[in-house]
Amino acid sequence: QQRSTGDILGLFRELEQKTAESAGMLKESFEKNLGEIRELISSVNEDNKLIVESLSDTLAERSEDLESKLSESSASIENFRGEVSNWKGSLDESISRIEKDLEENKRLAQEVSQNNSEIMEVVENQKKTLEQEEVRRRTSEAKKLNNAGVISYHNGQYEKALDLFRKAVETDGGFTEGYNNLGLTYTEMNEEDKATESFKKAIELNPDLAATYNNLGYVFYRMGSYTEAVEMYNEAIGRSGDSSSAYTNLGNAYYKLERVEDAIDAWQKA
């Protein structure tokens, strides 16, 4: 808009210049023609002199009228030029006000963004707190179910123990002890496949739990997979070097594999 205003003012200046040039040329041409007419008047006879003078007066009046109209045109152009200048001033003022408003809006947007970031941080922290509380609640509930299952297990109530251990791992999917006890219960119920699956899940959750490797080794031993049993017992011993139970079971597996000297060495360590 600012460039367009400048172009309009330039056109006005050019139009004003051309109008002045045209007026000058017209005046010069008219004066020349008027001189020729006057010369013609002096050469005509007396009968036509009155007519020619009347025509001359008419042309003079037309000339004055034309000059008046040219003056009015120049004044109109000047007035319009002033209006455009005023419009340009108003436009510049409006643009300045808009730019100021934009800066203010930008500042407000930055403040809102900062406040929003702070609010989101508070929300995220609250969310984390609630999630941590939920994890603690689930873990506490899983431990209660697991403890009740342990009591049923030791009382020989394997079905009841199995149900409690299942509920424990359903409540807290990362409860390693629950999967380990679930495997022990399946072992007592002669469901070796399910026991193996439960022990492997416990190992997946906690690869450093020595007791789980020992229990899984016992399942392999009962299934007659003595080589796999030896591997699991050694894993248990590697994570807990003072496990007499693992050494005893290792000796039993070696004996089944007819590796008597290795079995005796394991039993002695036990």
Summary of the structure (lengths in Angstrom):
residues: 270
radius of gyration: 55.3
end to end distance: 96.2
largest distance: 166.0
contacts: 761
relative contact order: 0.04
helix: 90%
strand: 0%
